[in-house]
Amino acid sequence: MFKLFDYQQNLVNQARNSLAKGNNGVLIVSPPGSGKSIVIAEIARLTVKKGGQVLFFVHRKELAQQIKQTFIKQGVDISHCTIDTVMRVKNRLKILPRPTLIIVDEGHHSRAKSYQAIFDYFSKVPRLGFTATPWRLSGQGFDDIYSDMVEGPTVDWLIKHKHLAPYVMYGKPLGNLNKLKVGSTGDYTSKSVEEFEKSVIHGDIVKSWQKFAQDGKTIVYSFSINFSKQVAEEFNKAGISAIHVDSKTPTIKREKIMADFKTGKIKVLCNVDLVSEGFDVPDCSCVVMLRPTKSLVLYLQQSMRAMRYQPNKKAVIIDQVSNFAEFGLPDDDREWNLQGHSNRQTQENTVMIKECPQCYAVIKAGSVRCPYCDYDFSEEIERARKIEVEKQEKLERIKRNNEFEVNYILTKKVSELNTLEELKEYRKAKGYKAGWLWHIAKQKGLLN
């Protein structure tokens, strides 16, 4: 059995207490890599121990198989559990044992119709959803699915207490990012990303990896299968063992690839959104982000994939499509809620950042020195301060001049106003309606 950390046990207790208070649905939020599967297994164990029946489902077969192994290790009697993919559960609702508790992993998918069908069928059954990111591109919330939310520790806390690895992020954009356009889904369109990909020199990706990754086991996230295959080919040309894998890769071959990656036979695993959720390789120390996105969920799942804790490990995140400019850093404080979000709120949740011009590390905007290469930002900070001071002084001058012009025009009588521009300024200063301007201008013969 796993021995739960204090913060994991707190999540177990809070989730069960919330259900005991009468909440039919509870969403548990805890960062990627914080061990949600162990929390899930412990809740399942306690439920079955009391004579309950657990229904667990998730959207991918690999994740269902993974949690089954965790249940077994945690001592859960799986004869009282249904563990499967969401589609298989949806198609077998009438023949499944009736659960006393529903547990959903990757709960940010809960709005999908397949999930809703299961919730509706077992509408009286309490449900727990687990996610690192209660966020959807559409901005929709989850308050009609879950009535309460339980939050775990922050990413920053987990790093400081050695439950996640510290990291350094490098941002060295490649290709023409200006070609990216947002479509009806809220994410970048396939067509615009394909145009962006055409501007990428694949060899530069390998050079950046050689410079920053310190030869670490690496996951590369690409947008398209063709692009991912080309990147893998470039790594192999450079003598670095790499392979591409995607959802269409035959199951047996895919399992062998994943096993070879975990054992280190393969150094670089190139994929398209396949290993973003629930994929656990603790000694993976680097991710390369080549997949531009407007999805905060995808960004955090992918950027933090190398941050599983190991002693003395520092994760390397190479974001070559500037996703960090949209979403900030993985350990930024984020305020989650069940009500949904707007794009503006997403931006407000991030901390201002900048790139070091010497080592390309992405750091907090207020940093005077780069913590990775000791680059001194003092001159740039002073230059920016002077520009801001000059800007404020200019605004004050404009304000004073406008006040003078307004005050000056009010010293005149209407009979002394001889141009249409003077009449406009006078009307504005007095707050008169547009009809006044037309009437007086016509009287003075200033209208054609």
One Martini backbone bead per residue (centre of mass of N, CA, C, O) as a GRO file, in nm:
protein
  448
    1MET     BB    1   0.099   0.035   0.015
    2PHE     BB    2   0.035   0.359   0.027
    3LYS     BB    3   0.174   0.650   0.166
    4LEU     BB    4   0.032   0.926   0.252
    5PHE     BB    5   0.035   1.238   0.234
    6ASP     BB    6  -0.097   1.491   0.400
    7TYR     BB    7  -0.235   1.631   0.150
    8GLN     BB    8  -0.378   1.371   0.056
    9GLN     BB    9  -0.540   1.313   0.313
   10ASN     BB   10  -0.695   1.581   0.304
   11LEU     BB   11  -0.846   1.521   0.043
   12VAL     BB   12  -0.994   1.275   0.141
   13ASN     BB   13  -1.141   1.412   0.379
   14GLN     BB   14  -1.279   1.647   0.225
   15ALA     BB   15  -1.438   1.480   0.022
   16ARG     BB   16  -1.602   1.308   0.230
   17ASN     BB   17  -1.723   1.547   0.388
   18SER     BB   18  -1.877   1.673   0.153
   19LEU     BB   19  -2.062   1.430   0.103
   20ALA     BB   20  -2.176   1.419   0.399
   21LYS     BB   21  -2.322   1.713   0.354
   22GLY     BB   22  -2.474   1.656   0.049
   23ASN     BB   23  -2.289   1.651  -0.184
   24ASN     BB   24  -2.316   1.506  -0.501
   25GLY     BB   25  -2.071   1.696  -0.610
   26VAL     BB   26  -1.705   1.673  -0.632
   27LEU     BB   27  -1.421   1.879  -0.691
   28ILE     BB   28  -1.081   1.786  -0.734
   29VAL     BB   29  -0.791   1.998  -0.692
   30SER     BB   30  -0.469   1.910  -0.844
   31PRO     BB   31  -0.175   1.907  -0.954
   32PRO     BB   32   0.042   1.797  -1.155
   33GLY     BB   33   0.203   1.530  -0.983
   34SER     BB   34   0.038   1.498  -0.687
   35GLY     BB   35  -0.127   1.213  -0.668
   36LYS     BB   36  -0.436   1.145  -0.744
   37SER     BB   37  -0.445   0.830  -0.773
   38ILE     BB   38  -0.403   0.775  -0.468
   39VAL     BB   39  -0.654   0.919  -0.370
   40ILE     BB   40  -0.854   0.750  -0.531
   41ALA     BB   41  -0.774   0.471  -0.413
   42GLU     BB   42  -0.843   0.538  -0.116
   43ILE     BB   43  -1.141   0.600  -0.159
   44ALA     BB   44  -1.209   0.325  -0.278
   45ARG     BB   45  -1.123   0.153  -0.035
   46LEU     BB   46  -1.321   0.280   0.173
   47THR     BB   47  -1.580   0.217   0.017
   48VAL     BB   48  -1.550  -0.094  -0.001
   49LYS     BB   49  -1.511  -0.146   0.306
   50LYS     BB   50  -1.827  -0.040   0.347
   51GLY     BB   51  -1.980  -0.191   0.086
   52GLY     BB   52  -1.916  -0.063  -0.178
   53GLN     BB   53  -1.953   0.072  -0.521
   54VAL     BB   54  -1.730   0.136  -0.788
   55LEU     BB   55  -1.712   0.398  -1.042
   56PHE     BB   56  -1.462   0.413  -1.293
   57PHE     BB   57  -1.364   0.687  -1.523
   58VAL     BB   58  -1.207   0.746  -1.846
   59HIS     BB   59  -1.090   0.849  -2.175
   60ARG     BB   60  -0.850   0.629  -2.142
   61LYS     BB   61  -0.719   0.319  -2.143
   62GLU     BB   62  -0.441   0.368  -2.008
   63LEU     BB   63  -0.563   0.509  -1.753
   64ALA     BB   64  -0.732   0.269  -1.656
   65GLN     BB   65  -0.495   0.072  -1.621
   66GLN     BB   66  -0.336   0.243  -1.421
   67ILE     BB   67  -0.551   0.258  -1.190
   68LYS     BB   68  -0.577  -0.043  -1.141
   69GLN     BB   69  -0.289  -0.078  -1.027
   70THR     BB   70  -0.330   0.121  -0.793
   71PHE     BB   71  -0.557  -0.028  -0.653
   72ILE     BB   72  -0.401  -0.287  -0.594
   73LYS     BB   73  -0.170  -0.152  -0.428
   74GLN     BB   74  -0.401  -0.033  -0.219
   75GLY     BB   75  -0.613  -0.276  -0.158
   76VAL     BB   76  -0.838  -0.305  -0.363
   77ASP     BB   77  -1.146  -0.451  -0.424
   78ILE     BB   78  -1.214  -0.502  -0.763
   79SER     BB   79  -1.490  -0.664  -0.744
   80HIS     BB   80  -1.614  -0.356  -0.649
   81CYS     BB   81  -1.523  -0.259  -0.946
   82THR     BB   82  -1.545  -0.018  -1.211
   83ILE     BB   83  -1.299  -0.011  -1.483
   84ASP     BB   84  -1.311   0.246  -1.739
   85THR     BB   85  -1.424   0.383  -2.010
   86VAL     BB   86  -1.658   0.606  -2.098
   87MET     BB   87  -1.777   0.454  -2.348
   88ARG     BB   88  -1.816   0.174  -2.216
   89VAL     BB   89  -2.002   0.269  -1.995
   90LYS     BB   90  -2.224   0.399  -2.169
   91ASN     BB   91  -2.278   0.113  -2.331
   92ARG     BB   92  -2.328  -0.047  -2.016
   93LEU     BB   93  -2.538   0.062  -1.806
   94LYS     BB   94  -2.755  -0.185  -1.776
   95ILE     BB   95  -2.508  -0.405  -1.674
   96LEU     BB   96  -2.410  -0.256  -1.442
   97PRO     BB   97  -2.324  -0.204  -1.142
   98ARG     BB   98  -2.447  -0.031  -0.887
   99PRO     BB   99  -2.333   0.249  -0.759
  100THR     BB  100  -2.215   0.452  -0.469
  101LEU     BB  101  -1.961   0.559  -0.648
  102ILE     BB  102  -1.827   0.819  -0.848
  103ILE     BB  103  -1.521   0.829  -1.048
  104VAL     BB  104  -1.335   1.101  -1.202
  105ASP     BB  105  -1.098   1.151  -1.433
  106GLU     BB  106  -1.036   1.427  -1.581
  107GLY     BB  107  -1.289   1.638  -1.504
  108HIS     BB  108  -1.278   1.855  -1.747
  109HIS     BB  109  -1.465   1.643  -1.927
  110SER     BB  110  -1.765   1.651  -1.796
  111ARG     BB  111  -1.923   1.800  -2.043
  112ALA     BB  112  -1.948   1.568  -2.196
  113LYS     BB  113  -2.192   1.365  -2.321
  114SER     BB  114  -2.091   1.094  -2.205
  115TYR     BB  115  -2.084   1.188  -1.911
  116GLN     BB  116  -2.378   1.290  -1.888
  117ALA     BB  117  -2.515   1.016  -1.935
  118ILE     BB  118  -2.409   0.888  -1.672
  119PHE     BB  119  -2.511   1.096  -1.467
  120ASP     BB  120  -2.811   1.066  -1.544
  121TYR     BB  121  -2.844   0.762  -1.482
  122PHE     BB  122  -2.680   0.836  -1.191
  123SER     BB  123  -2.818   1.090  -1.032
  124LYS     BB  124  -2.805   0.973  -0.715
  125VAL     BB  125  -2.501   0.946  -0.739
  126PRO     BB  126  -2.219   1.011  -0.611
  127ARG     BB  127  -1.951   1.246  -0.712
  128LEU     BB  128  -1.605   1.242  -0.829
  129GLY     BB  129  -1.373   1.487  -0.935
  130PHE     BB  130  -1.056   1.494  -1.114
  131THR     BB  131  -0.819   1.777  -1.129
  132ALA     BB  132  -0.584   2.031  -1.238
  133THR     BB  133  -0.807   2.176  -1.454
  134PRO     BB  134  -1.090   2.382  -1.419
  135TRP     BB  135  -1.099   2.412  -1.763
  136ARG     BB  136  -1.231   2.583  -2.059
  137LEU     BB  137  -1.235   2.723  -2.366
  138SER     BB  138  -1.543   2.824  -2.344
  139GLY     BB  139  -1.580   2.901  -2.013
  140GLN     BB  140  -1.719   2.690  -1.881
  141GLY     BB  141  -1.849   2.542  -1.615
  142PHE     BB  142  -1.934   2.308  -1.311
  143ASP     BB  143  -2.197   2.386  -1.125
  144ASP     BB  144  -2.398   2.154  -1.260
  145ILE     BB  145  -2.210   1.900  -1.151
  146TYR     BB  146  -2.073   2.062  -0.911
  147SER     BB  147  -2.115   2.187  -0.565
  148ASP     BB  148  -1.803   2.132  -0.500
  149MET     BB  149  -1.466   2.241  -0.394
  150VAL     BB  150  -1.138   2.089  -0.375
  151GLU     BB  151  -0.816   2.205  -0.269
  152GLY     BB  152  -0.498   2.185  -0.314
  153PRO     BB  153  -0.194   2.249  -0.354
  154THR     BB  154   0.043   2.426  -0.485
  155VAL     BB  155   0.308   2.428  -0.689
  156ASP     BB  156   0.498   2.585  -0.508
  157TRP     BB  157   0.461   2.404  -0.257
  158LEU     BB  158   0.552   2.134  -0.389
  159ILE     BB  159   0.838   2.228  -0.448
  160LYS     BB  160   0.929   2.317  -0.158
  161HIS     BB  161   0.832   2.004  -0.053
  162LYS     BB  162   0.923   1.779  -0.259
  163HIS     BB  163   0.678   1.694  -0.494
  164LEU     BB  164   0.822   1.876  -0.700
  165ALA     BB  165   1.012   1.986  -0.947
  166PRO     BB  166   1.215   2.197  -1.035
  167TYR     BB  167   1.256   2.471  -1.280
  168VAL     BB  168   1.330   2.555  -1.629
  169MET     BB  169   1.251   2.806  -1.867
  170TYR     BB  170   1.256   2.813  -2.227
  171GLY     BB  171   1.250   3.086  -2.480
  172LYS     BB  172   1.271   2.998  -2.842
  173PRO     BB  173   1.144   3.095  -3.103
  174LEU     BB  174   0.993   2.941  -3.394
  175GLY     BB  175   0.899   3.082  -3.645
  176ASN     BB  176   0.571   3.218  -3.745
  177LEU     BB  177   0.339   3.324  -3.511
  178ASN     BB  178   0.155   3.524  -3.687
  179LYS     BB  179  -0.009   3.279  -3.834
  180LEU     BB  180  -0.192   3.256  -3.599
  181LYS     BB  181  -0.535   3.135  -3.560
  182VAL     BB  182  -0.851   3.165  -3.431
  183GLY     BB  183  -1.119   2.962  -3.380
  184SER     BB  184  -1.431   2.837  -3.283
  185THR     BB  185  -1.298   2.666  -3.037
  186GLY     BB  186  -1.042   2.870  -2.930
  187ASP     BB  187  -0.830   2.757  -3.102
  188TYR     BB  188  -0.611   2.688  -3.322
  189THR     BB  189  -0.593   2.644  -3.642
  190SER     BB  190  -0.485   2.409  -3.856
  191LYS     BB  191  -0.403   2.592  -4.090
  192SER     BB  192  -0.222   2.795  -3.928
  193VAL     BB  193  -0.028   2.577  -3.816
  194GLU     BB  194   0.072   2.475  -4.089
  195GLU     BB  195   0.197   2.746  -4.167
  196PHE     BB  196   0.390   2.759  -3.931
  197GLU     BB  197   0.547   2.491  -3.986
  198LYS     BB  198   0.680   2.590  -4.259
  199SER     BB  199   0.877   2.798  -4.084
  200VAL     BB  200   1.031   2.551  -3.975
  201ILE     BB  201   1.346   2.454  -3.849
  202HIS     BB  202   1.422   2.146  -3.737
  203GLY     BB  203   1.722   2.179  -3.644
  204ASP     BB  204   1.664   2.392  -3.414
  205ILE     BB  205   1.538   2.197  -3.213
  206VAL     BB  206   1.793   2.029  -3.158
  207LYS     BB  207   1.980   2.259  -3.072
  208SER     BB  208   1.815   2.344  -2.825
  209TRP     BB  209   1.829   2.073  -2.681
  210GLN     BB  210   2.144   2.061  -2.662
  211LYS     BB  211   2.159   2.327  -2.489
  212PHE     BB  212   1.923   2.262  -2.247
  213ALA     BB  213   1.862   1.939  -2.168
  214GLN     BB  214   2.107   1.762  -2.068
  215ASP     BB  215   2.032   1.474  -2.192
  216GLY     BB  216   1.738   1.426  -2.134
  217LYS     BB  217   1.451   1.292  -2.090
  218THR     BB  218   1.203   1.332  -2.365
  219ILE     BB  219   0.916   1.535  -2.448
  220VAL     BB  220   0.739   1.591  -2.756
  221TYR     BB  221   0.515   1.852  -2.866
  222SER     BB  222   0.287   1.835  -3.126
  223PHE     BB  223   0.038   1.898  -3.371
  224SER     BB  224   0.137   1.691  -3.591
  225ILE     BB  225   0.227   1.398  -3.725
  226ASN     BB  226   0.422   1.492  -3.945
  227PHE     BB  227   0.589   1.682  -3.765
  228SER     BB  228   0.675   1.471  -3.554
  229LYS     BB  229   0.832   1.288  -3.751
  230GLN     BB  230   1.040   1.504  -3.837
  231VAL     BB  231   1.162   1.549  -3.558
  232ALA     BB  232   1.256   1.259  -3.507
  233GLU     BB  233   1.447   1.252  -3.753
  234GLU     BB  234   1.639   1.478  -3.657
  235PHE     BB  235   1.739   1.335  -3.404
  236ASN     BB  236   1.853   1.082  -3.546
  237LYS     BB  237   2.060   1.236  -3.724
  238ALA     BB  238   2.206   1.335  -3.440
  239GLY     BB  239   2.214   1.060  -3.255
  240ILE     BB  240   1.913   1.060  -3.131
  241SER     BB  241   1.689   0.873  -2.974
  242ALA     BB  242   1.382   0.856  -3.167
  243ILE     BB  243   1.010   0.871  -3.152
  244HIS     BB  244   0.694   0.819  -3.283
  245VAL     BB  245   0.359   0.881  -3.138
  246ASP     BB  246   0.010   0.776  -3.159
  247SER     BB  247  -0.326   0.685  -3.165
  248LYS     BB  248  -0.261   0.506  -3.441
  249THR     BB  249  -0.083   0.333  -3.302
  250PRO     BB  250  -0.039   0.033  -3.240
  251THR     BB  251  -0.071  -0.103  -2.939
  252ILE     BB  252   0.183  -0.283  -2.923
  253LYS     BB  253   0.379  -0.066  -3.025
  254ARG     BB  254   0.313   0.150  -2.816
  255GLU     BB  255   0.393  -0.013  -2.562
  256LYS     BB  256   0.689  -0.048  -2.646
  257ILE     BB  257   0.764   0.247  -2.664
  258MET     BB  258   0.697   0.318  -2.370
  259ALA     BB  259   0.892   0.114  -2.245
  260ASP     BB  260   1.154   0.223  -2.383
  261PHE     BB  261   1.133   0.503  -2.254
  262LYS     BB  262   1.135   0.418  -1.952
  263THR     BB  263   1.425   0.261  -1.987
  264GLY     BB  264   1.600   0.448  -2.218
  265LYS     BB  265   1.614   0.355  -2.520
  266ILE     BB  266   1.452   0.616  -2.542
  267LYS     BB  267   1.500   0.966  -2.538
  268VAL     BB  268   1.276   1.064  -2.759
  269LEU     BB  269   0.928   1.162  -2.742
  270CYS     BB  270   0.704   1.189  -3.004
  271ASN     BB  271   0.390   1.380  -3.005
  272VAL     BB  272   0.008   1.404  -3.007
  273ASP     BB  273  -0.152   1.440  -2.715
  274LEU     BB  274  -0.090   1.152  -2.564
  275VAL     BB  275   0.108   1.263  -2.300
  276SER     BB  276  -0.071   1.478  -2.108
  277GLU     BB  277  -0.236   1.251  -1.938
  278GLY     BB  278  -0.118   1.040  -1.679
  279PHE     BB  279   0.179   1.033  -1.757
  280ASP     BB  280   0.441   0.829  -1.592
  281VAL     BB  281   0.785   0.967  -1.584
  282PRO     BB  282   0.999   1.060  -1.347
  283ASP     BB  283   1.279   1.077  -1.538
  284CYS     BB  284   1.158   1.299  -1.686
  285SER     BB  285   1.335   1.624  -1.764
  286CYS     BB  286   1.192   1.697  -2.053
  287VAL     BB  287   1.024   1.952  -2.249
  288VAL     BB  288   0.885   2.009  -2.581
  289MET     BB  289   0.718   2.294  -2.723
  290LEU     BB  290   0.529   2.274  -3.052
  291ARG     BB  291   0.230   2.339  -2.935
  292PRO     BB  292   0.011   2.559  -2.997
  293THR     BB  293  -0.209   2.727  -2.749
  294LYS     BB  294  -0.530   2.821  -2.567
  295SER     BB  295  -0.488   2.592  -2.350
  296LEU     BB  296  -0.438   2.556  -2.017
  297VAL     BB  297  -0.452   2.254  -1.984
  298LEU     BB  298  -0.238   2.174  -2.192
  299TYR     BB  299  -0.006   2.344  -2.086
  300LEU     BB  300   0.020   2.214  -1.799
  301GLN     BB  301   0.038   1.915  -1.877
  302GLN     BB  302   0.296   1.953  -2.056
  303SER     BB  303   0.500   2.135  -1.894
  304MET     BB  304   0.476   1.926  -1.622
  305ARG     BB  305   0.583   1.637  -1.712
  306ALA     BB  306   0.894   1.691  -1.584
  307MET     BB  307   0.799   1.742  -1.254
  308ARG     BB  308   0.863   1.491  -1.133
  309TYR     BB  309   0.990   1.370  -0.851
  310GLN     BB  310   1.349   1.393  -0.786
  311PRO     BB  311   1.638   1.384  -0.667
  312ASN     BB  312   1.817   1.654  -0.804
  313LYS     BB  313   1.598   1.758  -0.991
  314LYS     BB  314   1.572   1.951  -1.304
  315ALA     BB  315   1.353   2.086  -1.497
  316VAL     BB  316   1.295   2.115  -1.858
  317ILE     BB  317   1.149   2.390  -2.046
  318ILE     BB  318   1.075   2.408  -2.400
  319ASP     BB  319   0.928   2.702  -2.538
  320GLN     BB  320   0.880   2.746  -2.899
  321VAL     BB  321   0.559   2.894  -2.885
  322SER     BB  322   0.487   3.098  -2.647
  323ASN     BB  323   0.277   3.002  -2.418
  324PHE     BB  324   0.379   3.175  -2.172
  325ALA     BB  325   0.256   3.450  -2.274
  326GLU     BB  326  -0.042   3.351  -2.205
  327PHE     BB  327   0.008   3.171  -1.903
  328GLY     BB  328   0.284   3.160  -1.795
  329LEU     BB  329   0.373   2.982  -1.519
  330PRO     BB  330   0.334   2.688  -1.350
  331ASP     BB  331   0.370   2.850  -1.048
  332ASP     BB  332   0.139   3.013  -1.067
  333ASP     BB  333  -0.120   3.168  -0.938
  334ARG     BB  334  -0.453   3.015  -0.925
  335GLU     BB  335  -0.803   3.078  -0.970
  336TRP     BB  336  -1.044   2.858  -0.892
  337ASN     BB  337  -1.367   2.751  -1.034
  338LEU     BB  338  -1.716   2.660  -1.116
  339GLN     BB  339  -1.817   2.918  -1.311
  340GLY     BB  340  -1.576   3.002  -1.481
  341HIS     BB  341  -1.449   3.199  -1.768
  342SER     BB  342  -1.236   3.438  -1.902
  343ASN     BB  343  -0.980   3.560  -2.081
  344ARG     BB  344  -0.913   3.779  -1.873
  345GLN     BB  345  -0.886   3.596  -1.625
  346THR     BB  346  -0.649   3.435  -1.731
  347GLN     BB  347  -0.454   3.676  -1.739
  348GLU     BB  348  -0.485   3.756  -1.429
  349ASN     BB  349  -0.343   3.473  -1.331
  350THR     BB  350  -0.079   3.603  -1.419
  351VAL     BB  351   0.259   3.666  -1.435
  352MET     BB  352   0.496   3.871  -1.505
  353ILE     BB  353   0.722   3.832  -1.786
  354LYS     BB  354   1.055   3.728  -1.909
  355GLU     BB  355   1.340   3.726  -2.117
  356CYS     BB  356   1.653   3.616  -2.144
  357PRO     BB  357   1.902   3.728  -2.370
  358GLN     BB  358   2.127   3.506  -2.292
  359CYS     BB  359   1.955   3.214  -2.201
  360TYR     BB  360   1.619   3.221  -2.238
  361ALA     BB  361   1.492   3.251  -1.982
  362VAL     BB  362   1.193   3.237  -1.791
  363ILE     BB  363   1.093   3.520  -1.595
  364LYS     BB  364   1.038   3.744  -1.377
  365ALA     BB  365   0.996   4.080  -1.437
  366GLY     BB  366   1.140   4.188  -1.154
  367SER     BB  367   1.411   4.087  -1.222
  368VAL     BB  368   1.751   4.185  -1.195
  369ARG     BB  369   1.844   3.881  -1.213
  370CYS     BB  370   1.939   3.596  -1.346
  371PRO     BB  371   1.919   3.277  -1.194
  372TYR     BB  372   2.100   3.121  -1.433
  373CYS     BB  373   2.326   3.365  -1.556
  374ASP     BB  374   2.337   3.666  -1.418
  375TYR     BB  375   2.190   3.867  -1.565
  376ASP     BB  376   2.174   4.223  -1.602
  377PHE     BB  377   1.875   4.446  -1.575
  378SER     BB  378   1.926   4.742  -1.483
  379GLU     BB  379   1.928   4.907  -1.748
  380GLU     BB  380   1.644   4.820  -1.847
  381ILE     BB  381   1.487   4.915  -1.598
  382GLU     BB  382   1.574   5.213  -1.620
  383ARG     BB  383   1.470   5.260  -1.907
  384ALA     BB  384   1.173   5.190  -1.842
  385ARG     BB  385   1.136   5.406  -1.626
  386LYS     BB  386   1.188   5.654  -1.808
  387ILE     BB  387   0.963   5.598  -2.009
  388GLU     BB  388   0.733   5.615  -1.801
  389VAL     BB  389   0.787   5.902  -1.706
  390GLU     BB  390   0.758   6.039  -1.984
  391LYS     BB  391   0.468   5.946  -2.029
  392GLN     BB  392   0.342   6.090  -1.782
  393GLU     BB  393   0.437   6.377  -1.855
  394LYS     BB  394   0.285   6.391  -2.124
  395LEU     BB  395   0.000   6.352  -2.009
  396GLU     BB  396   0.008   6.605  -1.830
  397ARG     BB  397   0.045   6.811  -2.059
  398ILE     BB  398  -0.211   6.744  -2.213
  399LYS     BB  399  -0.403   6.804  -1.981
  400ARG     BB  400  -0.324   7.101  -1.940
  401ASN     BB  401  -0.382   7.198  -2.231
  402ASN     BB  402  -0.682   7.119  -2.236
  403GLU     BB  403  -0.765   7.297  -1.997
  404PHE     BB  404  -0.678   7.561  -2.127
  405GLU     BB  405  -0.858   7.548  -2.379
  406VAL     BB  406  -1.123   7.532  -2.227
  407ASN     BB  407  -1.094   7.791  -2.058
  408TYR     BB  408  -1.054   7.983  -2.297
  409ILE     BB  409  -1.328   7.936  -2.452
  410LEU     BB  410  -1.503   8.038  -2.199
  411THR     BB  411  -1.416   8.351  -2.233
  412LYS     BB  412  -1.610   8.351  -2.456
  413LYS     BB  413  -1.840   8.449  -2.676
  414VAL     BB  414  -2.051   8.347  -2.915
  415SER     BB  415  -1.992   8.598  -3.101
  416GLU     BB  416  -1.665   8.516  -3.100
  417LEU     BB  417  -1.733   8.266  -3.270
  418ASN     BB  418  -1.588   8.195  -3.610
  419THR     BB  419  -1.566   7.880  -3.590
  420LEU     BB  420  -1.635   7.546  -3.592
  421GLU     BB  421  -1.416   7.460  -3.387
  422GLU     BB  422  -1.498   7.658  -3.161
  423LEU     BB  423  -1.785   7.549  -3.126
  424LYS     BB  424  -1.706   7.262  -3.048
  425GLU     BB  425  -1.545   7.337  -2.791
  426TYR     BB  426  -1.775   7.489  -2.650
  427ARG     BB  427  -1.981   7.259  -2.640
  428LYS     BB  428  -1.800   7.062  -2.482
  429ALA     BB  429  -1.752   7.248  -2.230
  430LYS     BB  430  -2.075   7.282  -2.176
  431GLY     BB  431  -2.255   7.027  -2.274
  432TYR     BB  432  -2.390   7.043  -2.533
  433LYS     BB  433  -2.581   6.972  -2.784
  434ALA     BB  434  -2.569   6.913  -3.122
  435GLY     BB  435  -2.802   7.111  -3.200
  436TRP     BB  436  -2.660   7.371  -3.116
  437LEU     BB  437  -2.436   7.368  -3.325
  438TRP     BB  438  -2.616   7.373  -3.576
  439HIS     BB  439  -2.772   7.638  -3.516
  440ILE     BB  440  -2.528   7.837  -3.487
  441ALA     BB  441  -2.378   7.768  -3.750
  442LYS     BB  442  -2.612   7.859  -3.934
  443GLN     BB  443  -2.628   8.151  -3.839
  444LYS     BB  444  -2.309   8.199  -3.925
  445GLY     BB  445  -2.251   8.038  -4.199
  446LEU     BB  446  -2.079   7.744  -4.150
  447LEU     BB  447  -2.279   7.598  -4.340
  448ASN     BB  448  -2.345   7.446  -4.656
   0.00000   0.00000   0.00000
